[in-house]
Every structure is written in C-alpha cells, then in structure tokens.
Amino acid sequence: MKLKILTFLIAAFSVLFSLWGLGYIFFIFNVASAKPQLIEQKTDAIVVLTGGPNRINEGLNLLADGKAPKLFITGVNKTTSQKDLINQWTRKDKPNNLCCIELDYEATNTEENAEEIQKWIEKNKVKSIRLITSDYHSVRAYLETKDLLEGVEIIQHPVTSQASYNSRWHFWTLTFKEYNKTLLIWTRLDHQTNKE
C-alpha cells in the first residue's frame, strides 16, 4: 500500500514538474519575442513601472512623440524629481515644452504599482493606457494591473532588459524568479475569480 502511494506521489510530482518546465520554456520564449503592441495606436495615457533599464526613457520618448497626452510613472524613488528624470533622458532632441508628467512615490512592488495606477486612472478618468515595463516583467505587470482596471484598455509595451545581453546567468536567474512570481499571481487571481 505504501509503495503504491509512493509511486503515485512520484508520478504526480513528475507530471507537475513537467508542466512547470514546459511553462517555463514558454515563458522564456515569450520574453525573448516580446514586442510592443499596436505601436501606432494612441492612448489616453502612458504608464511606466520603474525598476528596470530603459522603461522611463521609453515612456518619455512616446510622450514626446505624441502617443498619449499624459505620462504616469509609478514606483519612483522618493529622492528623484521630475527634473532628474528629464536630465537622465537619452533623447538628443528633447522638447522644451514636455508636460503632463506625474510621479508616484508610494509603490514599492508590482502589486502596489497596480493600486497606484488604479487610483491615478480613476482620478484622471483614463480609458486606455500603454503599459511600459521590462520584457520579463510584462506578463505579471499586465495581470496585476488588468485585475484592477475594469473597462480600461491596456496595451502592453515591453522594453528589452539589458540583463538578457549583459549576462546569460543574470537573464536565466531573472526569468526563473519572474516566472514563479507570475505563476503565483496567476494562481491567486484565478482563485479569486473562481470564488466570485
């Protein structure tokens, strides 16, 4: 009897591990092939989640190119000002009249980012956003944000993470952690949906 239970547990673990592995492979492929969606489409606002290279720079570029009239950057370091961000902007032809940028200093993680985005969107009556974050972080950020933004169109705009080029080990470590975090978020949100 004990042998049958052990055999069953081993078989069940093997199936779950195989499914986890296949999911991770799919996740890696998704990260490697991630591209901004509907790049020509304008939105009511551009939203940037801080925490990775190129995110803020891309948001400023899109604002300057007229892809949206407003830019909201969430998770900004409390010592960083709007002027600091503009000064770090790598664009050579920086417009002098760049406006309508708001910064959030409260969020410290993706869940809090989504909550601050929700507050800002409700305050500004925004109906569509372009969500900018790193390629490896795009799925989790979308899931967290979409869960709170009923009726708001979200266009994903992943930017390439330099980690994927600077160090293969860093890339694999980063995606491994992110994949498992994404699984946890997906499981939590799916559980909430089933309870409702």
C-alpha angles and dihedrals in degrees: 000000000000090000091054092050091048091048090049092050092049091049092047091049091049091052093047092047091049091051090047091050094049089049091052092051089051090048092052090049090049092052093046093050098037114134134168113273125233092355094183095052118101122219137195090252146000116230123197126193110206124220106087140062122276096012099109092037090055092048092053091047092053092046090051090049091055098248089138136359094231138046124199119188115192129196097029119169110258092236093054120094131197088253090056091054092049090049091053092049108117097207111118098205097053111177115233095216099057107148146160097060118147126186130208117208098177106072118088101170141024095270091052090045089058092049093051091046090053092052092048094046093050090048093049097037092233118176101182135030140181106224114211123195138124120298094247091048098044100094096049093044090050093049093049094046097042090053091063101036108071112182094011119120111229120197112194116227110180119186123207115263114230087216089075090062104032097054131007090201091053090048093052092045092048095048093044091056093042093049092055092046089050091051090053092050092047091049092048094048092044090051091051091050092051091050091054 
